[in-house]
């Protein structure tokens, strides 16, 4: 039931009045209108709900409900986990994610021979932690004719580039509708439990199909929050804009893969990898294709977005945007708020161009927390000098580039407070954000990234009533200073309370007066 008339109060004696999905009044609780429902804060902190600006919901749900290899500390551990999972679910495709060989004592990654030994003739797809390469079984390879001729194929079943994309499509295509819907529901439940009111779903033909995205949007419309904002990562020349119009999406892009990832040596660099000097990754499109995509999106008033991690990919996309600026003018480009996803290697010139053209940096602070610093994967792949310039959150903020924080789940877990704290505590001294700026990027920044109004995502009259009550007696400034992660007592999305999940993942409780 939609709560059309409710006042929510917090521990500091302030209250927010919600009428017809939006904030209608805010001020001292003692002065709040007396009619309608009143939810007392009872010691809780009231804030805007979080926005996770980069999510893959089905894959996240499958990781939550299936085989999660993030904690595997060795090749042996990973293989044992696969064997146990396969035995517990003796039919269907084996799906898993999260393995990372960089710290394994065996000094190598999973191969199809490892998988075949424990899954037999069953198809199996195990994504590396960055989800830009995978180990797959022989049975799955046999389902993808011609895969051996694609770039990135390896006989040992460690796939990258186009071979990986083709096999991933086959793997997720094997998930039945019931399993897919259960996974999507699990992802949305997990997000709600963490105070996330909105997720930006980064779909596309190389990530998940149109049916997957349409099903997720339908599911989100059937239940109270979190809302799902959809993106489709496909070039306009291949029909990407048609999908955007058909489904009413926010943009033609997001995970439009212009390159890969550092961990899989597929992010496109201007100089070779330190630990693999024979490659500098790869660009996946000609610059002319990107110019045409930006032109078509800008002319249609549609937001474009691009997956760019390496500096060569960032430079290529900005060159394409610059060409359209020259052709259609800066105002037309700024009006679209084109997005760069991840944008992990951006120098001062790139940051300045993004600021001048009104672009959004959609970033994942958990990447730096997991792989930055002196002994992390970034240093292994890029060397210390290049690593120091990665994920320049503070430089973006100081330059006035709009920032939106996300998780890229399941690459890193849904964890909005953790993302805020990681953005502040950058592994490179001086590269982090100020605490309030980071919180703003995790709330209002996600609304700005979908071209919403300037007040949306904040506690302001007229803003959508996406609110979270947190189980803490501290004000927001103290929570940020202490790097605390309070649990969510109540989530409202568009004025509607999110009920507890049947699985018990939701740590909050809907007050009886709202039921």
C-alpha angles and dihedrals in degrees: 000000000000113000101222098173119033139135118210119196133195135209095267093064096258126126139198120212116212122200124171096347097310138086106264101173141003132184143095112352091229089063096046118122109268099216125087128025121331123200111196115216092221092197096325129134116236119211139150111281117259124257119212102207098196123037140146100206102188094046089046092052092047089053091049093049100031143032113341114182099177092109096049106122096187143019088255091054091050094049091048090051091051091049093049092048093048091050092050092050103034099181138051131027120329109231126184141153143189108057117146119187097188093096100032116121091222089065095221142083131246117283134196088254090061090050097043089055092062106026099038113194095351121112112249132184119186114180120211114240093267091049090226095105135024146187112237136184126247091248091059093047088054089060093060110066114208095016092127090065095054125099111264097031118138125183091230090065097252101132131193138167117005094353090056093048092051094050093044089056089053093046096052091039087064092061109104120232094253093052090046093052092047090051093050091048091050091052093050092046091052091049092050092050088057095051095257109149098178136027127193106222111212103204132164143143092278094047108033134341132255090258091054092052094044090051092050092050090049092049091050089052092054097059139039110272165343094094116218121222109197131216129181118209104208132113117258090236089061095049101272095135091050090059091047091054094042095053098031093240130177096239152350100247140024102136094026092147110229089162141349134247138293095239092057093041089240102110106109112247133184089226130030126275115270094229096039108033092176093074139045094184122252142274110227101204139040113251089241091061090054092048089054091048094050090044094051093046094046093047089051093046090242124140115245124205136189137197103228124162109150123064092245091057093046090050093048094052093045089051089054092048090047091055090055091047088058091048105039101020133252095271093060091049095046091051090062097052092214112208135226112202118214094347089184097167111048122146126200094274092052092048091050092052091050090052094048093048096046094243127164125234106213103194140176113218091188088070090065092043091052102038109015129089133063099307101031135113092264092063091047092052102033109018126241098286096055092040091059089063097048122114097006096194095157093048091052091050095045091050092052097249111152111248130200120185123219142160105225084221128225087032087064123006127267099266115142098175090047090051092052092050092046090053088056098040097051114181088233109067112243096016098094132095131251110263097246091046090053093050090048090052090052093052118019091022092066091054092048088051090062092048096255125154121289093253097047113112094028137091095263135126109267096024120122110271097247102147139162129201112207127204097239135104091211127095119246093260091057093046089053093045092050093045087233125171107206120191121249113251097182136004123198119190115189087345094305120117118235107232122223113277119248089236092059094239091125107088094194133081128222107233113243092242089065097049 
